[in-house]
């Protein structure tokens, strides 16, 4: 039986990448726990009352958080072969900007877009903002937090009406309150960097 050949240099590079991404994810986890995880009663966008809240814009709008999030999401995008990244304003705005900037710096430039709640009533009256997402693009939706998944679903609907295929979404944190199930019904697979249980 022939012995499978391995390349020590390739293995070393792979191990470095895995360890690097593991460190990035640990740093992001600690940053979220320190800066964005709030234990108090709050009303969520879906109308529910919760005993805790993730104020993730304190992370995505910070220099360190922006870098950490974009590194992890860009790695996921490269592995899955997405060509375009975007999501609902305003949760997706800082994530999308950080990811496309990093993609340019790493010489794998992505297309990007942001979807408004409603189309503008002035100017070019667009609802989908950006250099242009097309039916040929492999699209990844992103957002900071998913609770019921309504923002992602509304965004997917806007894109699908334009004939753009949407079947994947990624969030920094899944609150585990129905988003995954609701998106699955719409034939969208939800990925997340973390889940609420990781912090509770």
CORDARA-V229979 format. One record per pair of residues at least 24 apart in sequence whose C-alpha atoms are under 7 Angstrom apart, sorted by the first residue. I is the first residue (numbers start at 1). J is the second residue. Records with the same first field share a line. If there is no record, write none. Layout:
# CORDARA-V229979
I = J  J
This chain:
# CORDARA-V229979
21 = 72
24 = 68
28 = 65  68
32 = 59
46 = 148
56 = 144
60 = 94  95
61 = 94
66 = 95  98
67 = 98
70 = 95  98  99  102
74 = 99  103
82 = 138  139  140
83 = 110  111  137  138  139
84 = 110  111  112  137  138  139  140
85 = 111  112  113  139  140  141
86 = 112  113  114  140  141  142
87 = 113  114  115  141  142  143  155
88 = 114  115  116  143  151  152  155
89 = 114  115  116
91 = 143  144
92 = 142  143  144
115 = 155
134 = 164
135 = 163  164  165
139 = 166
140 = 168  169
141 = 168  169  170
142 = 169  170  171
143 = 170  171
144 = 171  172  173
145 = 171  172  173  174
146 = 171  173  174  175  179
147 = 174  175  176  177  178  179
148 = 177  178  179
149 = 179  182  183
153 = 183
